[in-house]
Amino acid sequence: MKKYTTIGGVALAATLMLTACGGGTPSGPASQKAEEAGGDISKLISVNAKEAKDLEQGGTLTLPTVDLGPDFNNSSNVGNSAATSAVLTPVNPAGMSSGGIGGCWKLDYNGKAEPNKDFCEEVKSEVKDGKQTITIKVNEKATWNDGTPIDVKTFENTWKMSRGEDKAIDIVNPGSYPFVESVTAGANDKEVIVTTSKPVYPLEDLFFGLIHPAVNNAETFNNGFAGNMHPEWMAGPFKVEKYDSTAKTVTMIPNDKWWGQKPVLERIIWRQMEPSATIAAFKNGEIDATDARTLSRYKQLEGTKNAEVRRGQRLFAGGLNLNAERPALTDVAVRKAIFTAVDRKAIRDVRFNGLNWSEESSGSMMLMPFSEYYQDNYPVKDTGAEAAKKVLTDAGYTANDKGIMAKDGVPVSFKVTYFGDDPTQAATSQTLQKQLQAAGMDVSIDQRGDADFQKVLGSRDFDLTISGYTVSADATSGVKQFYESTTNENKLGDAELDAEIERLATIADDAERNKAAMEVEKQHMEKYFSMGTVLNGPEIQFVRTGLANYGPSLFKSLSNVPDWTTIGWEKGAKK
């Protein structure tokens, strides 16, 4: 599942990123260029890797988050944010539905999946007569915090809640679950036999994230996590010690019921903070990491004592997130005109000003440019104000007495929403606004607080946002989430594309399957113009000196922590 996030500010405490070099200079960050296909991705990892046994045992890690709820179900549309997932991963890797670890699976830095043996010791697949049988050996010790065994009942409930059959359940993406015919016990309840109506690929599209058997109806799934973390329905190396909605903090400590590797840290503290507050908090030693993805933030953080800079490329795609169900944007001609009016390079120049970062292409919502399967699917080649006006003119729009393009007396008028108070964020939004205004559109700015991000996106309370989604190594789940007509948030698509999306999930060959997904994206963008990738961008992180096993981790981590049990402080740096 792709998680939505903003293009800047502090969307999460330690957002998805890749790092090629460390440190900046007094005049600004070191020069860096985005990796293209075939690049050496080993240069994009920087975590200060240390063996857990060599670290000082104990210590506290304090991180900021832009969101702290209010909904803690990361599998629902309302709770589907990168920030929520980052907060939940230490205490509930069993339930994570995306990122570097979740349920039966964990990813390496390249995005290759293997069984997460804390929960699923072995996953075997056999295809016979066009049908697939998947046998899962569940860890005998795997148990939810309330004592409920993680066994066949958990897997059956995960399938039933995720398959999309009950339309009242607010799932983000049914993925391959509709292809599952049955989930039954094998030799015992810890052996799970999954049969499918047709082969499913990649295999990790199933049970990447498990749902507690108690979360078995739409009311509990949709509303049961509002303001309630439900730690009893979790399983992980840490547990929630205290959730304080007034102080906007969550404290986590080692889970005495955890059967896997014991964590190094004795405490994790998450603090909900506006991005502007994180700068002083980091400089004063109140938090241990914060991002510097804009020049303003970098300059304010530069020179902080007992800190180092880790930088690289972010696993992010976005910039144009259109709500096609809003009255102003229901006409595909208007959406096409928006795509046509946008000068992507000009926006990137503003967004990356002073960061010594450049990227040539950012044209897919599903894959990064360094992926061997990537292609630039941005649907418009002839761009600019006049080209955009022609799109509208050809669709029957004419300029009114104020110079605004209108049809049947209704002008093209909408708002661009962005989050936070960073000057670069404001400048980026204003640049987009001017490009659209030059094309004859009446566009105003709607500024919201960073803490409103999850609520605004989850409730679809916007026309167009400067936001996007995290990016995975494989496009199969993304193509369904973004482009299948009954799954994507705009409900845009058609039977022909839906059939191709269903077919590609049965393709075993990774290259062939991802190529097919790229072609679906290309066709959907050309027909419907609902999401447009303007940028990917860098990740620049200021980190407290001595923090080990933390940092840019490619696909291995959603929260910059490759393994929450090994993160800790070097000896002498313990906090």
Buried (B, 14 or more C-beta within 10 A) or exposed (E): BBBBBBBBBBBBBBBBBBBBBBEBEEEBBBEBBBBBBEBEBEEBBBBBEBEBEEBBBBBBBBBBBBBBBBBBBBBBBBBBBBBBBBBBBBBBBBBBBBBBBBBBBBBBBEBBBEBBBBBBBEBEBEBEEEBBBBBBBBBEBBBBBBEBBBBBBBBBBBBBBBBBEEEEBBBBBBBBBBBBEEBEBEEEBBBBBBBBBBBBBBBBBBBBBBBBBBBBEBEBBBBBBBEBBBBBBBBBBBBBBEBEBEEBBBBBBBBEBBBBEEBBBBBBBBBBBBBBBBBEBBBEBBBBBBBBBBBBBBEBBBEBEEBBBBBBBBBBBBBBBBBBEBEBBEBBBBBBBBBBBBBBBBBBEBBBBBBBBBBEBBBBBBBBBBBEBBBEBBBBEEBBBEBBBBBBBEBEBEBBEEEBBBBEEEBBBBBBBBBBBBEBBBBBBBBBBBBBBBBBBBBEEBBBBBBBBBBBBBEBBBBBBBBBBBBBBBBBBBBBBBBBBEBBBBEBBEEEBBEBBBEBBBBEEBEEBBBBBBBBBBBBBBBBBBBBBBBBBBBBBBBBBBBBBBBBBBBBBBBBBBBBBBBBBBEEBBB
